[in-house]
Amino acid sequence: MQEQTCVASPSPAQCLVSCYIVSAGEGWGEGSEMDKLTRRARTLRKNHTAAEARLWSLLRDRGLCRYKFRRQYTIHPYIVDFICLWKKIIIELDGGQHAEAQIYDQKRTAFLESKGYRDIKCYVFGIMLFLRKLQMY
C-alpha cells in the first residue's frame, strides 16, 4: 500500500479513508484480467443451466471412463464448459447461435486446438448423443 500525507482531515477515520491508495490486487482494485476471468468462471459454476447440471452429474467424480473433468475452467482468455486435462478434451454445450457468435466460436476453437485441445460441441438438446460421441476418444 502507498501512503499519502493527510493535510486537513477532520477525524482520524476520514484520514485513513482519504490517505491510503489501495492498488489493484490488494482487494479493492479491479485486479488483473485473469482475476476477472476466474471470478466469471466461479459465477458460471454457481449459475449453471439445467443441461450443464445434467451433464456435470454424469462427468463428475470420474463418472465417464474414469476421466477427471473440471467445469467452467479458464484457458486464458476463454472459459470452457467442461475439460479433461489429461485427455485434452473440451466439452461445450451450445444453444442456437447467430453469425457473430459463430465467428467468435471459430476463433476460440482455433485457439484451443492450437493448444492441443479437442473441442467437442453439443447442442443443449443433444446431450445423450454427445455422450456416445465422447466415448469414441
N, C-alpha and C positions, 0 to 999 in steps of 0.2 A: 504494500500500500504506500502511496505517496502522501506526504503530509504537507499542508499549506499552513501559512501563518494566519491566524484569525485576528482581524483588526478590530472590529467593533461589534461583537456579538453580545447580545444582552444576557444570555444564560449559557452555562457550560453545555447543556444538552443541544442547544441550537449551534453552538460552536462545533460540537462533534459532528453534527449533520453537515454543516457547511464547510468544515475544514479538511475532510478526508475525501480524496478522489479514489474511488474504487475502480480498479481497472478490470477489463474483461477477463473472465476466467476465475475471479475471486468470489463468484456467487451473485454479483449484482449486474454484471455486464451482459452483453449479448452472447458472448462465448464464440468459439470457433465454429466454422461451418460444419465440422464433424460433430461437435456437440449438438448442434441444431438437428442434424440428421439422426443422431442417436435418440434425442428426445422425440422426434417424429416417429421413429420406429417403435418406441415404447408406447406412444399414443395409439399407433395402429394395432399393437398387440392387445391393448385393453379394449379397443373398439372394433373388434373383428366382425365380419359378416357371418351369416349362418352357414354359408358354403365354406368359408375358411375354418370355422369351428368344426364342421363335419370332417373336412379333410385333415385338420390337425388331430382330431381324435383318432384317425387311422394311422397317422405318421408318428405321433409322439411315442415316447418310451420304446423306441426302436421297433415300432409296430409293423413296419414294412421291410421285409427282407433283412431284419436286424440292423438296418442303417440308421444312424443318428441324424435326425433332421432338426433344424432350427427354423423358427418363423420370424418374419419381419426382420431380416438380417441385413446389415448395411455393408455394401461393397461400394465404397465412395466413388461416385456421387449418387449412387442409387440405393434403394431399399428393395430387396426381393422378398416375395411372399414366403417361400419355403426353400431351404437349401440343405443339401447333404454335402458337407465339406469334403468328406473322404472320397466320394464318387464324383464330386464336382457337378452335381445335378441341381438345377434350379427349377422350381415349380412355380408357375404363375397362374393365378386364377384371373381370367379376364371376362369382362362383360362385353357388350357391344361397344365398338369404337368408331370414332369419327376419323376422317382422313388425317387431321392434325395429330391425333393420338397415335395413329399408325406410323407416321414419320418418326415421332419420338420413340416409339416402341422399336422400330427398326434400328435406330441409332443405339438404343440401350442394349438390344440383343447383340449387335455387332461388338459393342464394348465388352460385354460379358463373355462372348465367345473368344474375343482376343485374349482374355484372361484364362482361357481354358475351360470355361463352364459350358455345360449343355443346358440350354433354356427350353423347357417343355411348357407349352401353353395349354391351358384347359379353360374352355368356357364354363361359366358357373354351372350351367345345366348338364355338363358332361363329366362330372367327377368320377363316376364309376368306370366309364370308358377310358378316362385318363389313367386310372389305376392299372388297368390292363396294359396300357402303353408303357407305363413306367416299369413294369415287371420285365420288360424286354432288356433292360440295361443291367 
